[in-house]
């Protein structure tokens, strides 16, 4: 047994696995590592980032892997090793990729502030005194980009004081660490402090897979899933398929890690990864930095993947050591055979990418899977009528805000400055964390980016999630922006449906912002310097990690107190930002008769369409207020308009939320009809809470995105799919639907749906579902939280 940097052992310490054994009793005879003192270079708070009961249990991972490998009698992929290594019952768990539901024991939970509000409100409703696993809250979503980092941060602290106070006090009360506003983006903080090879981490944000760059299985979930894990309940996940991406060759020149995932997105599309983990492997992996691997995993969310992961290698070891975790790197080295795929393991699908041949890419507009080589996008834009002039270039975000990213962008900017040029487009920079901000300030990158015309924003999500007070255009004005972000749905960044947003690497964004046009290809095209001479930008080169240690910047972490018995968590009954939750009603034991169709959605319907972000983020802790944005972005097939649906009683057209409220007030239950991949995008469970709150009973679609489907189940709704996708065309917005078979609701058994047309005719179709026995209990109880309370009684 090795204890690293641990204080004297107290009999009050409990085992990481959740058992009630005394620490010493559990530790004797097993390999169990205490890593509290090595996870953060801020010495004065290092011990407080991990509770004394947190251990990296590679011995338990090894034990479980061996049990499962013996049972399955075949080589395992890396994804399988980590996932099956966290099984609650590895000896008896039924395992079949794409079929069975796994009961897992994640190592920790992370929540960003917008989703943490509802997650903590649900945890409070559970009645439990403390979280059962290490958990943290990260303040990154509520800071609006306006004029620059310091001023924007001060404004956010003032405007959001009530919410920040709630999250800080709730964290202190229930044992959750709290990263204050200004700390940075959740995924960068996790990579710097909490992720490690072999970890199973869940986070209430769809880009949690970022941690796969450090060899962990990190999965985005809704708040209700987080509550389950924080409550010590095994977490359910449908056994993922595994898509292998074999990388050969090596990255060079203008080609970056971002281009790998931009290429993969073009191949798999926004739903091609649904139900699968994307596992990168092959000799090309070693040419990618650890933070570059994180970039690739982060944007894997845009192909619908459960998560993405890279095998442990020397790049991860180097990053762990540079971020103050040499001891963890040494442990990973000792157990590295369990942190890479077995030779001869089988994937459900294999994609091969030769990095020697990969060219810089830029994807968009309006969807992250519309892939173009940078060399071609200008021609395509001319043909399609997309604006060529770039109004704003934006770098940073959780996807691309590493030290290496900032260094490569600064290398491009420095060349322009040497020739007397600045950006023709507006240019913004978002550091991923306080540590990154402080380090790029110290090393001069931030000043170079300012000198070329950039504005350094706060360490937060900012424009990437719509937190952008954009002033240079009017709403409805057609324009182009280029970002290093991960998502570019209609209106996402600035609430303007006419903004054509493209995603690419930070260095390409910087080059395009300097040139000011989509027609510029830095690999071949020339710029004209201030002296009138033409020059070509050289491919950027930068250190992947700082040569000296990272500068941690300001200390922004609040550790929960040992004794929180006197801690109060107040929610004012008159608050417009926060609202305590009332339990949803239980199923009445009957079939759902004569459901009114609230809206039949045409085409893409992301969680941004269902529950918009941007200015609505301020209501994320108040269910009734945020329900006023329900489906306001979805297109109604009846009239081709957004936020305009027919009220079946009055026959008048009006906003979707108003119509839903009318139905609820008059006791009319309703259903939504959707298209393919309904609910893709963010993990926000508000997109499930809102329809439930306003009287919805079922969502019927051609297919669902994984996280949203689970979120709907958690809140007692019925996510159902057409057994025959063409049946979507049989339903009209003026019809009524009856869903039969709920008394005999069972896994794998379809439900009947009777379509009642206004002329008196009827049609019956079949609806499929993916409910298992536990999830059916959620439906019957009214929600997963209701079921949790039933089990406590």
Buried (B, 14 or more C-beta within 10 A) or exposed (E): EEBBEBEEBEEEBBBBBEEEEBBEEBBEEEBBBBBBBBBBBBEEBBBBBBBBBBBBBBBBBBBBBEBBBEBEEEEBBBBBBBBBBBBBEBEEBEBEBEEEBBBBBBBBBBBBBBBBBBBBBBBBBBEBEBBBBBBBBBBBBBBBBBEBBEEBBEBBBEBBEBBBEBBBBBBBBBBBBBBBBBBBBBBBBBBBBBBBBBBBBBBBBBBBBBBBBBBBBBBBBBBBBBBBBBBEBBBBBBBBBBBBBBBBBBBEBBBBBBBBBBBBBBEBBBBBBBBBBBBBBBEBBEBBBBBBBBBBBBBBBBBBBBBBBBBBBEBBBBBBBBBBBEBBBBBBBEBBEBBBBBEEBEBBBEBEBEBEEBBBBBBBBBBBBBBBBBBBBBEBBEEEEBBBEBBBBBBBBBBBBBBBBBBBBBBBBBBBBEBEBBBBBBBBBBBBBBBBBBBBBBBEBBBBBBBBBBBBBBBBBBBBBBBBBBEEBEEEEEBBBBBBBBBBBBBBBBBBEBBBBBBBBBBBBBBBBBBBBBBBBBBEBEBEBEEEEEBEBEBBEBEBBBEEEBBBBEEBBBBBEEEBEEBEBEBEEEBEBBBBBEEBEBBEEEBBEEBBBBBBBBEBBBBBBBBBBBEBBBBBBBBBBBBBBBBBBBBBBBEEEBBBBBBBEEEEBBBBBBBBBBBBEEEBBBBBBBBBBBBBBBBBBBBBBBBBBBBBBBBBBBBBBBBBBBBBBBBBBBBBBBEEEEBBEBBBBBBBBBBBBBEEBEEEEBBBBBBBBEEEEEEEBBBEBBBBEBBBBBBBBBBBBBBBBEEEE
